[in-house]
C-alpha cells in the first residue's frame, strides 16, 4: 500500500480537564502516525492508504502532501521535540485488565512519545519509529 507524508494543521479539544490534539477531518478515520509535531499548531504525519485516499487527503486545505525529502527537510526545521519512552499497552482483555503489548520474543514493546505543550496541558503523542 502506498505511503505518503503530510504537513497538517492541528487543533486542540478539551473536556473534563483532559486535552487532545485533533487532526483535520480528512485524517480522522485513517490509520496515520505522527512523525513530529511543531507545538500544537502543525505536525508531519505518515499515512499508509490506497492512492485514491491519499489524493483525497491532499485535496484538504489543512493537509499538504510532502515528498519524503520534503518531509525530512521540514522535520529538521522544527524545534527539537521533548521525547520519552514507555511500554506500549495492549488492548484490555475480557476482564478489562490492561497488559503490555509484546513482540515476537515476548518482550514488552517500547513506544516513543513526543510531549507537546498547549497552554498548561502536556499532551503525549506516539511517534512513528525512525526509518519507517
C-alpha positions as CSV (number, residue, x, y, z in Angstrom):
1,X,0.0,0.0,0.0
2,X,1.4,3.5,-0.8
3,X,2.8,5.7,1.9
4,X,2.7,9.5,2.0
5,X,3.7,12.3,4.3
6,X,1.5,15.3,5.0
7,X,2.1,18.6,6.8
8,X,-1.2,19.1,8.7
9,X,-2.8,21.6,10.9
10,X,-3.7,20.6,14.5
11,X,-6.4,21.8,16.8
12,X,-7.0,21.3,20.5
13,X,-10.0,19.8,22.1
14,X,-10.5,20.0,25.9
15,X,-13.1,18.2,28.0
16,X,-13.2,17.4,31.7
17,X,-9.7,18.6,32.3
18,X,-8.3,16.4,29.5
19,X,-6.8,17.8,26.3
20,X,-6.4,16.1,22.9
21,X,-4.7,17.2,19.7
22,X,-7.0,16.8,16.7
23,X,-6.0,16.3,13.1
24,X,-8.1,17.5,10.1
25,X,-11.3,15.6,9.2
26,X,-9.5,14.1,6.2
27,X,-7.3,12.0,8.5
28,X,-9.8,11.3,11.3
29,X,-10.8,7.8,10.2
30,X,-7.5,6.7,8.9
31,X,-4.5,4.9,10.4
32,X,-1.9,7.7,10.5
33,X,1.2,8.1,12.6
34,X,2.8,11.3,13.8
35,X,6.4,11.8,12.6
36,X,6.8,15.0,14.6
37,X,4.6,17.9,15.9
38,X,5.5,21.6,16.0
39,X,3.9,22.8,19.2
40,X,0.2,22.4,19.0
41,X,-0.3,24.1,15.6
42,X,1.0,21.7,13.0
43,X,2.6,18.3,12.5
44,X,4.0,15.9,9.9
45,X,2.1,12.7,9.7
46,X,2.7,9.4,7.8
47,X,-0.2,7.8,6.1
48,X,-0.4,4.3,4.5
49,X,-3.5,4.1,2.4
50,X,-4.8,3.5,-1.1
51,X,-3.7,6.0,-3.7
52,X,-7.2,7.4,-4.0
53,X,-7.4,8.1,-0.3
54,X,-4.0,9.8,-0.4
55,X,-5.3,12.1,-3.2
56,X,-8.4,12.9,-1.1
57,X,-6.2,13.9,1.9
58,X,-4.0,16.1,-0.4
59,X,-7.2,17.9,-1.6
60,X,-7.9,19.0,2.0
61,X,-6.7,22.6,2.5
62,X,-5.4,21.7,6.0
63,X,-3.1,19.0,4.6
64,X,-0.1,19.5,2.3
65,X,1.4,16.4,0.7
66,X,5.2,16.1,1.1
67,X,7.8,14.0,-0.7
68,X,10.0,12.0,1.7
69,X,12.8,14.5,1.1
70,X,10.5,17.5,1.8
71,X,9.2,15.8,5.0
72,X,12.7,15.2,6.3
73,X,13.7,18.8,5.5
74,X,10.6,20.2,7.3
75,X,11.2,17.9,10.2
76,X,14.7,19.2,10.6
77,X,13.3,22.8,10.7
78,X,11.1,22.0,13.7
79,X,12.4,22.6,17.2
80,X,13.8,19.5,18.8
81,X,11.0,17.6,20.4
82,X,10.7,16.6,24.0
83,X,10.8,12.8,23.8
84,X,10.2,10.0,26.3
85,X,9.6,6.3,26.0
86,X,7.1,3.9,27.7
87,X,5.9,0.4,27.3
88,X,3.0,0.1,24.9
89,X,-0.2,-1.1,26.3
90,X,-2.2,-3.9,24.5
91,X,-5.9,-3.7,24.2
92,X,-7.6,-4.7,27.5
93,X,-8.7,-8.3,27.7
94,X,-12.1,-9.6,28.6
95,X,-11.5,-8.9,32.2
96,X,-10.7,-5.2,31.5
97,X,-7.1,-5.7,32.7
98,X,-4.5,-3.9,30.6
99,X,-1.4,-5.7,29.6
100,X,1.8,-4.6,27.8
101,X,2.0,-5.3,24.1
102,X,4.7,-7.9,23.4
103,X,6.9,-8.5,20.5
104,X,7.5,-12.0,18.9
105,X,10.1,-12.9,21.5
106,X,7.7,-12.0,24.4
107,X,9.4,-8.7,25.4
108,X,7.3,-5.6,26.0
109,X,7.2,-3.2,23.1
110,X,8.5,0.3,23.7
111,X,7.0,3.3,22.1
112,X,8.5,6.8,21.7
113,X,6.2,9.7,22.6
114,X,6.6,13.4,21.9
115,X,5.3,15.7,24.7
116,X,3.6,18.8,23.2
117,X,2.8,21.8,25.5
118,X,-0.5,23.5,24.9
119,X,-1.2,26.3,27.4
120,X,-1.0,24.4,30.7
121,X,-1.7,21.0,29.1
122,X,1.1,18.4,28.3
123,X,-0.1,16.1,25.6
124,X,1.9,12.9,24.7
125,X,1.6,11.8,21.1
126,X,3.1,8.5,19.8
127,X,5.6,8.9,17.0
128,X,6.3,6.6,14.1
129,X,9.6,4.6,14.7
130,X,12.7,6.1,12.9
131,X,13.2,4.7,9.5
132,X,9.5,3.9,8.8
